[in-house]
């Protein structure tokens, strides 16, 4: 009996040292680590806010859109484009709950990467009653990559909602794990979807209409989402990109509506958008923007990148956008030695199953960084950036800091923890 007791004591101590709870009880939220929870070295502003979070799914239809996948000989048929969005918001509920999100891995249409359902936990209550008696909350619209889903950054969407934001993440039709379609749909529709959802949330009647402050809106995008939010905020697509699009679509000029010469593009400027966060935005290395078109970006922008990004590129990609957006007040947060995955949730445990394609894991994982650590740092800096530009919070002290995190402890960081990071800042030229 003594030997058995000793065994259990040793096992318990081992689990404690590894940070693994002895039981994972779905009815006890605090006993389960979920995406976005604070690690011991999480920076100050990564902590969740004062609100409990509600979540609800909405369906929108953008009528009369170009059906680019069926364009022929330069003729563009139209269709009604359906969009599913997930909305996180402050709720009147006082008790935090675990929610189960239904997600998939894989890519539709790829025989080597079949679509496989899985679930993961978050901290929100489905269809909870929203707060209606505590002022209004700024709007944040979130756009995923190609391919991706509205659930790929729940660590951030839940976190922002807990701090008094209404956060809307889009499932971009023909660009998700479940319905991936040829790339030209993503190229055309990404900024159009974002603008449409901003307008729907701001102008239509829905369960949050009375508490939404659309005059203070931010757009957040990852990879192709970054491509979209930069265009929405004023960075027109180049003539090179427009002509390339024509070539891949049999002559369609549809992308020209998001170019500098387009009256539609000029009229789509939305003064309600006060801030942009672009995680690893794709396109600069492929000629999507040039010196002139980047000048149209005038909204304060936070770029987030990995110095070894091999999808969007760094020096000639993301950093080149940052340097070329000379009319915007802008920051560039760089994870040294990170690649492209500086925005998503950590890899799900299911991605470790033997026999799966390696990229089911590497759709999320970073080779040199703990994804949970990246999540906490993103929460900190996005909270600071949006707090300054949407809520007039005194968070400038977390942004106007030494460029090199190795030279001194950054404000809000635990001692010895602010390493491997760089934060550049440039003010607008005019």
Beta strands, then each sheet from edge to edge (+ up, - down):
strand 1: 52-66
strand 2: 78-91
strand 3: 98-105
strand 4: 116-123
strand 5: 125-126
strand 6: 137-143
strand 7: 165-171
strand 8: 212-222
strand 9: 273-279
strand 10: 301-306
strand 11: 330-335
strand 12: 421-426
sheet 1: 5+ 1+ 2- 7+ 6+ 8+ 9+ 10+ 11+ 12-
sheet 2: 3+ 4-
end
